[in-house]
Structures are given as C-alpha cells and as structure tokens.
Amino acid sequence: MITLYGGRGGSSLRPHWMLNELGLPYETKSVELSKGEHKTPEFLAINPAGQIPAISIDGLALAESTVIAHYLAAKYKPELLGATLEEQAKGSQWALWILLNVQSAFHKILMPKWTGVADDAGIAAGKEKLSQILPTLEAYLGTVTYLAGQNFTVADVNGVTTFTYARMAEYDLSNYPNISAWMARCEDRAAYKAAVAG
C-alpha cells in the first residue's frame, strides 16, 4: 500500500509524477498546513520534520521529494535512473544543480506571494540570479535531449518540477528555447498530465 501525503503542486508534484510514470496505484492524503495538520503526532510519525510531501510504502516512511522520486524509480523501474552509471551521474548532477540554484531563485521571487510580506529586493535578487545561471543550463540542453543525455530519467522529473515554479512566479522563459523545449517534451508525457490532473 502506497500513501502519498501532499498535493500536486510545487515539490509535491515530483512523487505524484513518478508514481504515474510507474503506473502504481496509490492513495493521496491531504495535509492542510494552514490548520497545522503537518504538526500532528500522526503526521510527524511519517515525517518528523513536519513537511510535505511524504510517503508511506509498505511501512517505510520517506520524505524529501527528490529522494522519494529516486527511491520509487530504483525500487520499481531502475532504468528510470539512467541506462548507465554515467547517465545516472550526469542526470543527478544537473537535477541537483537545478534544485540548489534554480529552485532557490524561484523561491526568492515567490516568497512574497506565499507569505504576504513584500520583498522587492528578494524578488530582484532571484531574477538576477536566474539571469546569471540559466544560460548554463540553456547551453547544456542544446547538446542533449534530457538531463542525463538522450533518455528520460528521474532527473527530468526532479528538474522540470522545479521549473513549474516559473509559471507561479510569472517568469518568462521565452529567451531560453532549449529549456522550454525540454520542459515541453517532459510535460507532454502521459504520466505528467495524469499527475497534474489528479
């Protein structure tokens, strides 16, 4: 039995997408942060950090969306990790780079929307960081089809999920055609469409 805690937006999209890639049945449990449901003893038994997403798989409790996605791929369809060790390493490299650099920049832009606290300097800093780092990924994606090379892997699930924050942030990616094309390829997958549709 697989139970996934968390909605279908933000980082929680990653495990939903991966479960759909694998065709695995699962149930979703909503955790209302505004009501403090992430701090209840029941949820803290699943994730002591009190954050979503989290997942329970046959008694194993896991948190951190990228870890969940990686575990699911490794357990149920290892080819989604990459066809070779080199593919796995390259995909992991870029997925982690996106998480550490791109996602943090989008978070700066979005924080005022999430908190209701104005932060023009934070928004400007996030946009400036993106303008500095996105050309690196744009150049790389001009040489490959997916993050690991020519094959779709869990790295793309983790990476594209970060870029969904661009829509929330109303950040224009039209100056990055390779990134946009990569996103379009991944988001055209039936599993992605099923994950976001719910």
C-alpha positions in Angstrom: 0.0 0.0 0.0 1.4 3.4 -1.0 0.1 6.6 0.6 1.3 10.0 -0.5 0.9 13.0 1.7 0.7 16.3 -0.2 -1.0 18.0 -3.1 0.1 18.1 -6.8 1.8 21.4 -6.9 5.3 22.5 -6.0 7.7 19.9 -4.8 4.9 17.5 -4.1 4.4 17.1 -7.9 7.6 15.0 -8.0 6.3 11.9 -6.3 2.9 12.1 -8.0 4.6 12.3 -11.4 6.9 9.4 -10.6 4.1 7.2 -9.3 2.2 7.8 -12.6 5.3 7.1 -14.6 5.4 3.7 -12.8 1.7 3.1 -13.1 1.5 2.3 -9.4 -1.8 2.6 -7.5 -1.7 4.9 -4.5 -3.8 7.0 -2.3 -3.3 10.7 -1.6 -3.9 12.2 1.8 -4.2 16.0 2.0 -2.2 17.7 4.7 -3.6 21.2 5.5 -0.6 23.3 6.6 -2.8 26.2 7.5 -4.6 24.0 10.0 -1.4 22.7 11.5 -2.0 19.1 10.2 1.7 18.8 9.4 2.4 19.1 13.2 0.1 16.4 14.4 1.6 13.3 16.1 0.1 11.2 13.3 1.9 13.1 10.5 5.1 13.6 12.5 5.3 9.8 12.7 5.6 9.8 8.9 7.9 12.8 8.6 9.4 14.2 11.9 10.4 17.4 10.0 6.7 18.1 9.6 6.9 18.9 5.8 5.2 17.7 2.7 5.5 15.7 0.6 6.0 12.5 2.4 5.2 8.9 1.5 4.5 5.6 3.2 5.3 2.5 1.2 4.6 -0.8 2.9 5.6 0.6 6.3 8.6 2.6 5.0 8.2 6.3 5.6 10.2 8.7 3.4 10.3 12.5 2.9 12.1 14.9 0.6 10.5 14.9 -2.9 13.7 14.2 -4.8 14.6 11.3 -2.5 11.1 9.9 -2.9 11.2 10.1 -6.7 14.7 8.5 -6.8 13.6 5.7 -4.4 10.5 4.9 -6.4 12.5 4.7 -9.6 15.2 2.5 -8.0 12.6 0.1 -6.5 10.1 -0.3 -9.3 11.8 0.7 -12.6 15.6 1.1 -12.3 16.0 2.1 -15.9 14.5 5.4 -15.0 17.7 6.1 -13.0 19.6 6.1 -16.3 20.8 3.3 -18.6 24.4 3.5 -17.5 26.3 4.7 -14.4 27.5 7.7 -16.4 23.9 8.6 -17.3 22.8 8.3 -13.7 25.7 10.6 -12.6 25.1 13.2 -15.3 21.3 13.3 -14.6 21.9 13.6 -10.8 24.4 16.3 -11.4 22.0 18.5 -13.3 19.0 17.7 -11.2 20.9 18.7 -8.1 22.3 21.9 -9.8 18.7 22.9 -10.6 17.5 22.2 -7.2 20.3 24.2 -5.4 20.4 27.1 -7.9 17.2 27.5 -9.9 14.7 26.5 -7.2 16.2 28.7 -4.6 16.0 31.7 -7.1 12.3 31.0 -7.8 11.6 30.7 -4.1 13.0 34.3 -3.6 10.7 35.6 -6.3 7.7 33.7 -4.9 8.2 34.2 -1.2 6.2 37.5 -1.0 3.3 35.7 -2.7 3.4 32.9 -0.2 3.9 35.0 2.9 2.1 38.2 2.0 5.2 40.1 3.1 6.6 42.5 0.4 10.2 41.9 -0.6 11.2 43.8 -3.7 14.9 43.3 -3.0 14.4 39.5 -2.7 12.4 39.4 -6.0 15.1 41.4 -7.8 17.9 39.1 -6.3 16.0 36.0 -7.5 15.6 37.4 -11.0 19.2 38.5 -11.2 20.4 35.0 -10.1 18.3 33.4 -12.8 19.7 35.7 -15.5 23.2 34.6 -14.4 22.6 30.8 -14.1 20.0 29.9 -16.7 22.3 30.4 -19.7 24.4 27.5 -18.4 21.5 25.1 -18.5 20.3 26.5 -21.8 23.7 25.8 -23.4 23.7 22.2 -22.0 20.2 21.4 -23.2 21.3 22.5 -26.7 23.5 19.4 -26.7 21.2 16.7 -25.2 17.5 15.8 -25.2 17.2 15.2 -21.5 19.3 16.0 -18.4 21.0 12.6 -18.4 21.6 12.6 -22.1 19.2 11.1 -24.7 16.9 9.2 -22.3 14.2 10.5 -20.0 15.0 9.7 -16.3 14.1 10.6 -12.8 16.4 13.6 -13.2 13.9 15.2 -15.6 11.1 14.6 -13.1 13.1 16.4 -10.5 14.3 19.2 -12.8 11.1 20.0 -14.6 9.2 20.1 -11.4 11.5 23.0 -10.3 10.7 24.8 -13.5 7.0 24.7 -12.8 7.7 27.4 -10.3 8.4 29.7 -13.3 4.7 29.8 -14.0 3.8 30.6 -10.4 6.4 33.3 -10.5 5.2 34.6 -13.9 8.8 34.3 -15.0 9.3 34.5 -18.8 11.4 31.6 -20.2 10.9 32.6 -23.9 14.6 33.7 -24.0 15.6 30.1 -23.2 14.2 27.9 -26.1 16.2 24.8 -25.2 14.9 24.8 -21.6 11.4 25.5 -22.9 11.6 22.6 -25.4 12.9 20.3 -22.7 10.1 21.2 -20.4 7.6 20.7 -23.2 8.9 17.2 -24.1 8.7 16.2 -20.4 5.3 17.8 -19.8 3.9 16.0 -22.9 4.3 12.7 -21.2 1.1 11.0 -20.2 2.3 10.5 -16.6 2.9 14.2 -16.2 -0.5 15.1 -17.5 -2.1 12.5 -15.2 -0.1 13.7 -12.2 -1.2 17.4 -12.6 -4.8 16.5 -13.5 -5.2 14.4 -10.3 
